[in-house]
Amino acid sequence: MATSLHIALVEDHDALRLVTADILAQAGHRVTALGCAEELDELAFADGVIDLFILDLNLPGEDGISLSQRLRQTHPSVGIIMLTARNADEQMAQGYASGADIYLAKPQAPETLLAAVASLARRLKPTPLPHSGSIDTASSSLHGRKGQVALHPIELTLLTAFLRAPDQRLDNWQLAEIISGSTEGASKAAIEVRLSRLRKKMRDCGAVEGADGGIHVLRGQGYQLHAVLKVS
């Protein structure tokens, strides 16, 4: 089933607003349909968290460009689709510059609108990956679909450091400090030896598959963990 979003549709054309809201609702989305920016300010956020805004560019009062800029400043992570009857490159450039993720010229086929919404839904509400394994910190062990393996204290520290790092990525200097236990750091060869042993253990217990053992090399930068591990 497709991801369901709470969508605020701001369109001043009554018939088009009703039709568009119905298309979105039939696709499984929750829709708050409004006629202008002022109605959005009064009602939308009181109606719960909104994932995606679909804005007509030519709104009465505050137009879609201004509204998009304001929304992007106050809610930087939301999705914004801009709809307009204009088809000039200049207006499209303004739409994207205002913070819109996708710019669609009206009229657009329902399939086109729903495809744009689905594309943004993958960013706004990504499907969580299943855990490929788990780390038991009490017993210092890694569990996967094939069984479990004991972890050296440094290996346990490495895995937990990867999991806590942004994008599960550690730079070479961070790895060097973890492996050596000091600010002087370990050599590049020592890092690769330690990671090679950890990769083998991850493959052996079935926590990951593939020759790289779930730890990818980032040339000249460091390494990145490509595994979803639960820590207990």
Secondary structure as UniProt FT lines:
FT   STRAND          6..10
FT   HELIX           14..26
FT   TURN            27..28
FT   STRAND          30..34
FT   HELIX           37..39
FT   HELIX           40..44
FT   HELIX           45..47
FT   STRAND          52..56
FT   HELIX           64..74
FT   TURN            76..77
FT   STRAND          79..84
FT   HELIX           89..97
FT   TURN            98..99
FT   STRAND          102..105
FT   HELIX           110..124
FT   STRAND          133..136
FT   TURN            137..140
FT   STRAND          141..144
FT   TURN            145..146
FT   STRAND          147..150
FT   HELIX           153..164
FT   HELIX           166..168
FT   STRAND          169..171
FT   HELIX           172..180
FT   TURN            183..184
FT   HELIX           188..204
FT   TURN            205..206
FT   TURN            211..214
FT   STRAND          215..218
FT   TURN            219..221
FT   STRAND          222..225
FT   STRAND          229..231
//
